[in-house]
Amino acid sequence: MTDNSGGTNMTAVQALLDWVRDNGGSFPGQSIREQSAGGRGVFAEVNLIRHGTVLEIPRHLILCMDLARRSPLGRALAEKGITPRSSYTLLALLLLQEDAAPDSFWRPYLDSLPRAYPESPVYFDDPTLALLQGSYTLSLIAARREQIEAEYAMVHPVLPSRPEFRFEAFRWAMVTVISRGFAVLCDNGHNEAALVPLLDMFNHRTDNGIEGCYRAERAQFVLHALHDHEPGGELFISYGTYTTAQFFVNYGFVDTNSREGEARVVVELDQRDAWFQEKRKAFNGVTQVDLLLATSDVDSLLACLRFLRFSASGGHGEGRFVPQLALQPRDPAGELAVAKAFRLACEAALDTFPTSLAEDESFLRQGLNQAMMGLVRMRVSEKAVLHRAVEFARSIESFLADWEVGGSPSDRFASLMVGAEGARRRWLEAWWSDIGERLIAASDPKPSMA
């Protein structure tokens, strides 16, 4: 895992390797190197064959939740009836406790950890946060900061009155656990966060060719190769399945190998609407909704369209407004209005950013530091989702505007699907299944009764 704290202490890394091997661990045919772009990575020194061992870390080298619960601070919390809300807090306290002990058994591992995380949004100053204007990650960063502050306030009564246990140290421990923790089976039968020495030296890539898990029957965390790895190549692992924003907030980077992403779209009821009060009542007083549009989740798209359909809906005869009917597709003209409203909402979301997608893509070619690289890539990811959504909406608008044109709507929509890939294809398929087919059914002439 990349260390951007101002340089890699390779002496500490070598001491960690020696400690792991002296205590029964295995790290065959690999080395840890500094990288020109900053940070460090794990590289194959020999040919690593398929199914071969990449890493073995015995249980007694792992800082896990079982140890955290049995630690002096863990017991002190239990005695006072204090239960942290975050699953990371107990492990962070164990890390603080061991880091405060010069003769800790885990000292070689502790000395290998970064002492600062400038790439973590938790540590961004106000001018840096201002560069995220328009990004929905601002609320996630604020929530993470509030979480850490609240957890510290909760556990503070049991902490020693020493500098090693002040808030700054606790925040460092929490960020360490969040960004470097992996799941390990615990005595309670659950997989819980743990700090596994050397495992956090590997950088992330989704298509990595290495698989790993905790093997209870061997009391080890084990990595093995899924295919051959040639000498000189960097070795990667997967940190897990997360959204783009979760990667950014938790780790300070964006997975550039993923084309999936999310963006916020704000939709609201029109206060000039004759049915505004009835609609607000149907939504329990809510007049504005922040919806997360995810390329990997078609339901998020359909939810946006449903709210916009509800917002645009008129009455349903005899001076009535029926919320259930307002959520259902009615006719091509109505859905054309919904598609246009969706496009305008996405364009409005793009306008909240101070820079364009093209400008951000230009920034990425300018040799940014790791913190700025993650920040700009996060903006690029969100804007790319919104641009895809605008293109999708325009396609639907064009299709619906020509509804009455000769030819089968089904055939014309099939032509629209030609060449569509990824999120565009998923969105088009979902729209047709949820909306298009209903419009076809509603427009078919009903057979007359003789």
C-alpha positions in Angstrom: 0.0 0.0 0.0 1.4 3.3 -1.0 3.2 5.4 1.6 3.1 9.1 0.8 4.3 10.3 4.1 7.5 11.9 2.8 9.6 8.9 1.8 9.9 5.2 2.4 12.0 4.0 5.3 13.6 1.0 3.6 15.6 0.2 6.7 12.3 -0.3 8.6 10.9 -2.3 5.7 13.9 -4.7 5.8 13.5 -5.0 9.6 9.9 -5.9 9.0 10.8 -8.6 6.5 13.4 -10.1 8.9 10.9 -10.1 11.7 8.2 -11.8 9.7 10.6 -14.5 8.5 12.0 -15.0 11.9 8.5 -15.6 13.3 7.3 -18.2 10.8 6.1 -16.0 8.0 6.8 -16.5 4.3 7.4 -13.9 1.5 9.2 -15.9 -1.2 10.8 -14.5 -4.3 9.7 -10.9 -3.8 11.0 -7.5 -2.9 9.6 -4.2 -1.7 10.8 -1.3 -3.7 10.4 2.5 -3.8 8.6 3.7 -6.9 9.5 6.8 -8.9 5.9 8.1 -8.7 6.2 7.9 -4.9 5.3 5.2 -2.4 6.3 1.6 -2.6 5.2 -1.7 -4.1 5.8 -5.4 -4.1 7.7 -6.9 -7.1 8.4 -10.4 -8.2 12.1 -11.3 -8.2 11.7 -14.7 -9.6 9.0 -16.4 -11.7 6.0 -17.0 -9.4 4.1 -20.0 -10.6 0.4 -20.5 -10.7 -1.0 -21.7 -7.3 2.4 -20.8 -5.7 2.6 -19.1 -2.3 2.9 -15.4 -2.4 2.6 -14.6 1.3 2.0 -16.5 4.6 1.5 -14.5 7.8 0.9 -16.6 11.0 -2.0 -15.6 13.3 0.3 -14.5 16.1 1.8 -11.7 13.9 -1.6 -10.3 13.1 -3.1 -7.4 15.1 -6.8 -8.6 15.3 -10.0 -7.8 17.1 -9.6 -10.8 19.4 -6.4 -9.1 20.7 -8.1 -5.7 20.8 -10.9 -7.0 23.0 -8.5 -8.7 25.4 -6.2 -5.7 25.6 -6.1 -3.4 28.6 -8.0 -0.7 26.8 -10.5 -3.2 25.4 -11.2 -4.5 28.8 -11.4 -1.0 30.3 -14.1 -0.1 27.7 -16.0 -3.3 28.5 -15.9 -2.6 32.3 -17.3 0.8 31.8 -20.0 -0.5 29.4 -18.7 1.6 26.5 -19.3 0.1 23.1 -17.8 2.0 20.2 -20.1 2.5 17.2 -17.3 2.0 14.7 -15.9 -1.5 14.1 -12.5 0.1 13.6 -12.2 1.8 17.0 -11.1 -1.1 19.1 -8.4 -2.1 16.6 -7.2 1.5 16.5 -6.9 1.6 20.3 -4.8 -1.6 20.2 -2.6 0.0 17.6 -2.2 3.1 19.8 -1.4 0.9 22.8 1.3 -1.1 21.0 2.7 2.0 19.3 3.1 3.7 22.7 5.2 0.7 24.0 8.8 0.9 22.8 9.3 -2.9 23.4 6.1 -4.0 21.6 6.4 -7.4 19.9 5.0 -5.7 16.8 7.6 -2.9 16.8 9.1 -3.8 13.4 5.6 -3.7 11.9 4.7 -0.4 13.7 7.9 1.2 12.5 7.0 0.4 8.9 3.7 2.3 9.0 3.4 5.7 7.5 3.4 8.5 10.2 1.2 10.8 8.0 -1.5 10.3 5.4 -1.5 13.5 3.3 -3.4 11.7 0.5 -6.3 10.9 2.9 -9.2 13.3 2.6 -9.6 13.2 6.3 -6.4 15.3 6.5 -7.3 17.8 3.7 -7.2 21.4 4.8 -9.9 23.9 3.8 -8.3 25.1 0.6 -7.9 21.5 -0.6 -11.4 20.6 0.4 -12.6 23.7 -1.6 -11.2 22.0 -4.7 -14.0 19.3 -4.2 -16.8 21.9 -4.7 -19.6 20.1 -6.4 -18.5 16.6 -5.3 -20.7 14.5 -3.2 -17.6 13.2 -1.4 -17.5 16.4 0.7 -20.4 15.1 2.7 -18.7 11.7 3.1 -15.5 13.3 4.2 -17.3 15.4 6.8 -19.1 12.3 8.0 -15.9 10.4 8.4 -14.3 13.3 10.4 -17.3 13.5 12.6 -17.2 9.7 13.1 -13.6 9.8 14.3 -14.3 12.8 16.6 -17.3 11.1 18.1 -15.4 7.8 18.6 -12.6 9.6 20.4 -15.0 11.4 22.7 -16.6 8.1 23.5 -13.4 6.2 24.4 -11.6 9.2 25.9 -12.6 8.3 29.5 -10.4 5.1 29.4 -7.4 6.6 27.6 -4.1 7.4 29.5 -3.3 11.1 29.9 -0.3 10.9 27.7 0.6 12.5 24.3 0.5 9.1 22.6 -3.3 9.0 23.2 -4.3 12.5 22.2 -6.8 13.0 19.4 -4.2 13.5 16.7 -2.7 10.0 17.5 -6.2 8.4 17.6 -7.1 9.9 14.2 -3.8 8.5 12.8 -4.6 5.1 14.2 -8.2 5.2 12.8 -7.0 6.2 9.3 -4.3 3.5 9.5 -6.9 0.8 10.4 -9.4 2.0 7.8 -6.9 2.2 5.0 -4.7 -0.8 5.9 -7.1 -3.3 7.5 -8.2 -6.7 6.1 -10.8 -9.2 7.2 -9.7 -12.0 9.4 -11.8 -14.7 11.1 -12.1 -14.0 14.8 -13.1 -16.2 17.8 -16.7 -15.0 17.6 -17.0 -16.6 14.2 -17.1 -13.3 12.3 -14.7 -11.8 9.8 -13.4 -8.6 11.4 -10.8 -5.9 10.6 -7.2 -6.8 11.3 -3.7 -5.4 10.5 -1.7 -8.0 8.7 2.0 -7.3 8.4 3.4 -7.1 4.8 -0.1 -7.5 3.3 -0.4 -3.7 3.3 2.7 -3.4 1.2 0.8 -4.6 -1.9 -0.9 -1.9 -4.0 -4.5 -2.4 -5.3 -5.6 -3.6 -8.6 -8.9 -5.3 -9.4 -7.5 -7.7 -12.0 -4.5 -8.6 -9.9 -3.9 -12.4 -10.4 -3.5 -13.0 -6.7 -6.0 -14.4 -4.3 -5.9 -14.4 -0.5 -7.9 -15.0 2.6 -7.4 -16.1 6.2 -7.1 -19.9 6.5 -8.4 -20.8 9.9 -7.2 -24.5 9.6 -3.6 -23.2 9.2 -4.0 -20.1 11.4 -2.5 -18.0 8.7 -3.3 -15.3 6.3 -2.3 -16.7 2.9 -1.9 -15.2 -0.6 -1.4 -17.4 -3.7 -0.9 -16.7 -7.4 -3.8 -17.4 -9.8 -1.4 -17.4 -12.7 2.3 -17.2 -13.4 4.0 -13.8 -12.6 7.2 -13.0 -14.4 10.3 -11.5 -12.6 10.3 -7.7 -12.4 6.5 -7.2 -12.5 4.7 -5.5 -9.7 2.3 -7.7 -7.7 -1.1 -6.4 -6.7 -4.0 -7.5 -4.5 -7.6 -6.4 -4.3 -8.6 -4.2 -1.3 -12.2 -5.2 -1.8 -15.3 -4.1 -3.7 -15.9 -0.5 -3.1 -17.5 2.5 -4.8 -15.2 5.1 -6.3 -16.0 7.5 -3.5 -15.3 4.8 -0.9 -11.9 4.2 -2.4 -11.2 7.9 -2.3 -12.4 8.6 1.2 -10.9 5.4 2.7 -7.7 5.1 0.8 -7.1 8.5 -0.9 -7.0 7.2 -4.4 -9.4 6.3 -7.2 -9.3 2.9 -9.0 -8.3 3.9 -12.5 -9.0 0.4 -13.8 -12.7 0.7 -13.1 -15.1 2.5 -15.5 -17.8 2.4 -12.9 -18.6 5.5 -10.8 -21.2 7.5 -9.0 -22.4 11.0 -9.0 -25.0 13.1 -7.1 -28.1 14.4 -8.8 -30.3 16.8 -6.9 -34.0 16.7 -7.8 -36.8 18.8 -6.2 -40.4 19.4 -6.4 -41.6 22.6 -8.2 -43.2 24.9 -5.6 -45.3 26.5 -8.5 -46.9 23.2 -9.1 -50.7 23.2 -8.3 -50.2 19.8 -6.6 -47.1 20.9 -4.7 -48.7 20.4 -1.2 -50.1 17.0 -2.0 -46.7 15.9 -3.4 -44.8 17.2 -0.4 -47.2 15.4 1.9 -46.7 12.1 -0.1 -42.9 12.5 0.6 -43.3 13.2 4.3 -42.5 16.9 3.8 -39.4 16.4 1.7 -39.2 18.7 -1.3 -35.6 18.0 -2.4 -33.8 14.7 -2.7 -30.1 14.0 -3.3 -30.0 10.8 -5.4 -26.8 8.9 -6.0 -26.6 7.9 -9.7 -24.3 4.8 -10.0 -23.2 3.3 -13.3 -23.2 -0.2 -11.8 -26.7 0.1 -10.3 -29.6 0.6 -12.8 -32.0 1.0 -9.8 -30.4 4.3 -9.0 -31.2 5.6 -12.5 -34.8 4.3 -12.3 -35.2 6.0 -8.9 -34.1 9.3 -10.3 -36.6 9.0 -13.2 -39.4 7.9 -10.8 -38.9 11.0 -8.6 -38.8 13.3 -11.7 -42.0 11.6 -13.0 -43.7 12.1 -9.7 -42.6 15.8 -9.7 -43.9 16.4 -13.2 -47.1 14.5 -12.8 -50.4 16.4 -12.9 -53.8 15.4 -11.4 -55.7 12.2 -12.0 -59.2 13.4 -12.7 -61.9 14.8 -10.5 -59.4 17.1 -8.7 -57.4 14.2 -7.3 -53.7 13.5 -7.0 -52.9 9.8 -6.6 -49.2 9.3 -5.6 -49.2 5.7 -6.8 -50.3 6.7 -10.3 -47.8 9.6 -10.3 -44.9 7.1 -10.2 -46.1 5.1 -13.2 -45.2 5.9 -16.8 -48.2 7.2 -18.7 -47.5 8.3 -22.2 -44.5 9.2 -24.5 -45.0 13.0 -24.0 -44.8 12.6 -20.2 -41.7 10.4 -20.4 -40.1 12.9 -22.8 -40.6 15.6 -20.1 -39.0 13.2 -17.5 -36.0 12.5 -19.7 -35.5 16.3 -20.3 -35.8 17.0 -16.6 -33.2 14.3 -15.9 -30.8 15.8 -18.4 -31.2 19.2 -16.9 -30.6 17.9 -13.4 -27.4 16.2 -14.6 -26.3 19.4 -16.4 -27.0 21.4 -13.2 -24.9 18.9 -11.2 -22.0 19.5 -13.7 -22.4 23.2 -13.3 -21.7 23.0 -9.5 -18.1 22.0 -10.3 -15.7 24.9 -10.8 -13.8 23.1 -13.6 -14.9 21.1 -16.6 -14.1 17.5 -17.3 -11.7 18.5 -20.1 -9.8 20.8 -17.7 -9.5 18.0 -15.1 -8.3 15.6 -17.6 -5.6 18.1 -18.6 -4.6 18.6 -14.9 -4.0 14.8 -14.6 -1.2 15.2 -17.3 0.6 17.8 -15.2 2.4 15.6 -12.7 0.3 16.1 -9.6 1.2 14.8 -6.1 -0.6 11.8 -4.8 -3.2 13.8 -2.8 -4.1 16.0 -5.8 -4.1 13.1 -8.2 -6.7 11.3 -6.1 -8.8 14.5 -5.7 -8.8 15.3 -9.4 -9.5 11.7 -10.4 -12.5 11.7 -8.1 -13.8 14.8 -9.8 -13.2 13.2 -13.2 -15.1 10.1 -12.2 -18.1 12.0 -11.0 -18.2 14.2 -14.1 -17.8 11.3 -16.4 -20.9 9.6 -14.9 -22.9 12.9 -15.3 -21.8 13.2 -18.9 -22.8 9.6 -19.6 -26.2 10.4 -18.0 -26.6 13.5 -20.2 -25.9 11.5 -23.3 -28.3 8.8 -22.2 -31.1 11.3 -21.6 -30.5 12.9 -25.0 -30.9 9.5 -26.6 -34.2 8.9 -24.8 -35.4 12.4 -25.7 -34.6 11.8 -29.4 -36.3 8.4 -29.3 -39.5 9.7 -27.6 -39.7 12.8 -29.8 -40.0 10.6 -32.8 -42.5 8.2 -31.2 -45.2 8.9 -33.8 -42.8 8.5 -36.7 -43.5 5.5 -38.9 -41.9 2.2 -38.0 -42.0 0.1 -34.9 -40.7 1.8 -31.7 -39.2 -1.5 -30.7 -37.2 -1.7 -33.9 -36.1 2.0 -33.5 -35.0 1.3 -29.9 -33.1 -1.8 -31.0 -31.2 0.5 -33.4 -30.4 2.8 -30.5 -28.9 -0.1 -28.6 -26.4 -0.9 -31.5 -22.9 -0.3 -30.2 -24.0 0.6 -26.7 -21.7 -0.7 -24.0 -21.1 -0.6 -20.3 -23.3 1.8 -18.3 -25.0 3.2 -21.4 -26.2 -0.3 -22.4 -27.3 -1.2 -18.9 -29.2 2.1 -18.6 -30.9 1.7 -22.0 -31.9 -1.9 -21.2 -33.3 -0.9 -17.8 -35.2 2.1 -19.3 -36.8 -0.1 -22.0 -37.8 -2.9 -19.6 -39.2 -0.5 -16.9 -40.7 2.2 -19.2 -40.5 1.6 -22.9 -42.4 -1.7 -22.9 -45.1 -0.1 -20.8 -45.5 2.7 -23.3 -45.7 0.1 -26.1 -48.4 -1.8 -24.2 -50.4 1.4 -23.4 -50.3 2.6 -27.1 -51.4 -0.7 -28.6 -55.1 -0.3 -29.8 -57.5 -2.3 -27.7 -59.6 -4.9 -29.6 -63.2 -3.7 -30.2 -66.0 -5.8 -28.8 -68.5 -6.8 -31.4 
